[in-house]
Amino acid sequence: MVKVKYLPEPGTPDDTETLNHKFSTRRATDVTDEAVLAVLRANPFFQVLDDDKGSKTSTPVPKPASTQLAAVEQEDGTFAITNGADLIKEGLTKEDADAFNALSDEDKVEYVAA
């Protein structure tokens, strides 16, 4: 039997249900189905542990370094994308800023990287 732990993104629920199993950040779940384990090993939000040692058999994908990306109004009335105190991109319209702020954290990271 192999134990699996859920590793959600910040701000998401601590519990989830997938592939007919319930997972939590508070405790590992026993999984015996190799097909389910194969899917979970490929999913960055799950940590599959060896059944006898408790060591990882898959490494979670690192999360983006920042979840502080936001479009904010500057003193001159234009908008800019910032990462905390760091300025990332200037010259956005209010509409662009509103659209950026409506994106998910992952989509914001992709937008800034493009």
Contact map, one row per residue, 1 for C-alpha under 8 A:
111000000000000000000000000001110000000000000000001000000000000000000000000000000000000000000000000000000000000000
111100000000000000000000000001110000000000000001111000000000000000000000000000000000000000000000000000000000000000
111110000000000000000000000111100000000000000001111001000000000000000000000000000000000000000000000000000000000000
011111000000000000000010000111100000000000000111100000000000000000000000000000000000000000000000000000000000000000
001111100000000000000011101110000000000000000111100000000000000000000000000000000000000000000000000000000000000000
000111110000011100000011100100000000000000001110000000000000000000000000000000000000000000000000000000000000000000
000011111000000000000000100000000000000000011110000000000000000000000000000000000000000000000000000000000000000000
000001111101110000000000100000000000000000001000000000000000000000000000000000000000000000000000000000000000000000
000000111111000000000000000000000000000000001000000000000000001000000000000000000000000000000000000000000000000000
000000011111000000000000000000000000000000000000000000000000000000000000000000000000000000000000000000000000000000
000000001111100000000000000000000000000000000000000000000000000000000000000000000000000000000000000000000000000000
000000011111110000000000000000000000000000000000000000000000000000000000000000000000000000000000000000000000000000
000000010011111100000000000000000000000000000000000000000000000000000000000000000000000000000000000000000000000000
000001010001111100000001110000000000000000000000000000000000000000000000000000000000000000000000000000000000000000
000001000000111110000111100000000000000000000000000000000000000000000000000000000000000000000000000000000000000000
000001000000111111000111000000000000000000000000000000000000000000000000000000000000000000000000000000000000000000
000000000000001111111110000000000000000000000000000000000000000000000000000000000000000000000000000000000000000000
000000000000000111111110000000000000000000000000000000000000000000000000000000000000000000000000000000000000000000
000000000000000011111000000000000001000000000000000000000000000000000000000000000000000000000000000000000000000000
000000000000000011111100000000000000000000000000000000000000000000000000000000000000000000000000000000000000000000
000000000000000011111110000010000000000000000000000000000000000000000000000000000000000000000000000000000000000000
000000000000001111011111000010000000000000000000000000000000000000000000000000000000000000000000000000000000000000
000111000000001111001111101110000000000000000000000000000000000000000000000000000000000000000000000000000000000000
000011000000011100000111111110000000000000000000000000000000000000000000000000000000000000000000000000000000000000
000011110000011000000011111100000000000000000000000000000000000000000000000000000000000000000000000000000000000000
000000000000010000000001111100000000000000000000000000000000000000000000000000000000000000000000000000000000000000
000010000000000000000011111110000000000000000000000000000000000000000000000000000000000000000000000000000000000000
001111000000000000000011111111000000000000000000000000000000000000000000000000000000000000000000000000000000000000
001110000000000000001111001111100000000000000000000000000000000000000000000000000000000000000000000000000000000000
111100000000000000000000000111110000000000000000000000000000000000000000000000000000000000000000000000000000000000
111100000000000000000000000011111001100000000000000000000000000000000000000000000000000000000000000000000000000000
110000000000000000000000000001111100100000000000000000000000000000000000000000000000000000000000000000000000000000
000000000000000000000000000000111111100000000000000000000000000000000000000000000000000000000000000000000000000000
000000000000000000000000000000011111110000000000000000000000000000000000000000000000000000000000000000000000000000
000000000000000000000000000000001111111000000000000000000000000000000000000000000000000000000000000000000000000000
000000000000000000100000000000101111111100000000000000000000000000000000000000000000000000000000000000000000000000
000000000000000000000000000000111111111110000001000000000000000000000000000000000000000000000000000000000000000000
000000000000000000000000000000000111111111000000000000000000000000000000000000000000000000000000000000000000000000
000000000000000000000000000000000011111111100000000000000000000000000000000000000000000000000000000000000000000000
000000000000000000000000000000000001111111110111000000000000000000000000000000000000000000000000000000000000000000
000000000000000000000000000000000000111111110111000000001100000000000000000000000000000000000000000000000000000000
000000000000000000000000000000000000011111110000000000000100000000000000000000000000000000000000000000000000000000
000000000000000000000000000000000000001111111100000000000001000000000000000000000000000000000000000000000000000000
000000100000000000000000000000000000000111111110000000000011100000000000000000000000000000000000000000000000000000
000001111000000000000000000000000000000000111110000000000001100000000000000000000000000000000000000000000000000000
000111100000000000000000000000000000000110111111000000000001000000000000000000000000000000000000000000000000000000
000111100000000000000000000000000000000110011111100000011111000000000000000000000000000000000000000000000000000000
011110000000000000000000000000000000100110000111110000011100000000000000000000000000000000000000000000000000000000
011110000000000000000000000000000000000000000011111011111100000000000000000000000000000000000000000000000000000000
011000000000000000000000000000000000000000000001111111111000000000000000000000000000000000000000000000000000000000
111000000000000000000000000000000000000000000000111111000000000000000000000000000000000000000000000000000000000000
000000000000000000000000000000000000000000000000011111000000000000000000000000000000000000000000000000000000000000
000000000000000000000000000000000000000000000000111111100000000000000000000000000000000000000000000000000000000000
001000000000000000000000000000000000000000000000111111110000000000000000000000000000000000000000000000000000000000
000000000000000000000000000000000000000000000000110011111000000000000000000000000000000000000000000000000000000000
000000000000000000000000000000000000000000000011110001111110000000000000000000000000000000000000000000000000000000
000000000000000000000000000000000000000010000011110000111110000000000000000000000000000000000000000000000000000000
000000000000000000000000000000000000000011000011100000011111000000000000000000000000000000000000000000000000000000
000000000000000000000000000000000000000000010010000000011111100000000000000000000000000000000000000000000000000000
000000000000000000000000000000000000000000111110000000000111110000000000000000000000000000000000000000000000000000
000000000000000000000000000000000000000000011000000000000011111000000000000000000000000000000000000000000000000000
000000000000000000000000000000000000000000000000000000000001111100000000000000000000000000000000000000000000000000
000000001000000000000000000000000000000000000000000000000000111110000000000000000000000000000000000000000000000000
000000000000000000000000000000000000000000000000000000000000011111100000000000000000000000000000000000000100100000
000000000000000000000000000000000000000000000000000000000000001111100000000000000000000000000000000000000000000000
000000000000000000000000000000000000000000000000000000000000000111111000000000000010000000000000000000000000000000
000000000000000000000000000000000000000000000000000000000000000111111000000000000000000000000000000000001000000000
000000000000000000000000000000000000000000000000000000000000000001111100000000000111000000000000000000000000000000
000000000000000000000000000000000000000000000000000000000000000001111110000000001111000000000000000000001001100000
000000000000000000000000000000000000000000000000000000000000000000011111000000001110000000000000000110000000000000
000000000000000000000000000000000000000000000000000000000000000000001111100000111100000000000000110110000000000000
000000000000000000000000000000000000000000000000000000000000000000000111110000111100000000000000100000000000000000
000000000000000000000000000000000000000000000000000000000000000000000011111011110000000000000000000000000000000000
000000000000000000000000000000000000000000000000000000000000000000000001111111110000000000000000000000000000000000
000000000000000000000000000000000000000000000000000000000000000000000000111111000000000000000000000000000000000000
000000000000000000000000000000000000000000000000000000000000000000000000011111000000000000000000000000000000000000
000000000000000000000000000000000000000000000000000000000000000000000000111111100000000000000000000000000000000000
000000000000000000000000000000000000000000000000000000000000000000000000111111110000000001111100000000000000000000
000000000000000000000000000000000000000000000000000000000000000000000011110011111000000001111100100000000000000000
000000000000000000000000000000000000000000000000000000000000000000000011110001111100001111110000100000000000000000
000000000000000000000000000000000000000000000000000000000000000000001111000000111110001111010000100000000000000000
000000000000000000000000000000000000000000000000000000000000000000011111000000011111111110000000000000000000000000
000000000000000000000000000000000000000000000000000000000000000001011100000000001111111100000000000000000000000000
000000000000000000000000000000000000000000000000000000000000000000011000000000000111110000000000000000000000000000
000000000000000000000000000000000000000000000000000000000000000000000000000000000111111000000000000000000000000000
000000000000000000000000000000000000000000000000000000000000000000000000000000000111111100000000000000000000000000
000000000000000000000000000000000000000000000000000000000000000000000000000000011110111111000000000000000000000000
000000000000000000000000000000000000000000000000000000000000000000000000000000011110011111000000000000000000000100
000000000000000000000000000000000000000000000000000000000000000000000000000000011100001111110000000000000000000000
000000000000000000000000000000000000000000000000000000000000000000000000000001111000001111110000000000000000000000
000000000000000000000000000000000000000000000000000000000000000000000000000001110000000011111000000000000000000000
000000000000000000000000000000000000000000000000000000000000000000000000000001111000000011111111100000000000000000
000000000000000000000000000000000000000000000000000000000000000000000000000001100000000000111111100000000000000000
000000000000000000000000000000000000000000000000000000000000000000000000000001100000000000011111110000000000000000
000000000000000000000000000000000000000000000000000000000000000000000000000000000000000000011111111000000000000000
000000000000000000000000000000000000000000000000000000000000000000000000000000000000000000011111111100000000000000
000000000000000000000000000000000000000000000000000000000000000000000011000000111000000000011111111110000000000000
000000000000000000000000000000000000000000000000000000000000000000000010000000000000000000000111111111000000000000
000000000000000000000000000000000000000000000000000000000000000000000000000000000000000000000011111111100000000000
000000000000000000000000000000000000000000000000000000000000000000000110000000000000000000000001111111100001000000
000000000000000000000000000000000000000000000000000000000000000000000110000000000000000000000000111111110000000000
000000000000000000000000000000000000000000000000000000000000000000000000000000000000000000000000011111110000000000
000000000000000000000000000000000000000000000000000000000000000000000000000000000000000000000000001111111111000000
000000000000000000000000000000000000000000000000000000000000000000000000000000000000000000000000000011111111000000
000000000000000000000000000000000000000000000000000000000000000000101000000000000000000000000000000000111111100000
000000000000000000000000000000000000000000000000000000000000000100000000000000000000000000000000000000111111110000
000000000000000000000000000000000000000000000000000000000000000000000000000000000000000000000000000000111111111000
000000000000000000000000000000000000000000000000000000000000000000001000000000000000000000000000000100111111111100
000000000000000000000000000000000000000000000000000000000000000100001000000000000000000000000000000000001111111110
000000000000000000000000000000000000000000000000000000000000000000000000000000000000000000000000000000000111111111
000000000000000000000000000000000000000000000000000000000000000000000000000000000000000000000000000000000011111111
000000000000000000000000000000000000000000000000000000000000000000000000000000000000000100000000000000000001111111
000000000000000000000000000000000000000000000000000000000000000000000000000000000000000000000000000000000000111111
000000000000000000000000000000000000000000000000000000000000000000000000000000000000000000000000000000000000011111
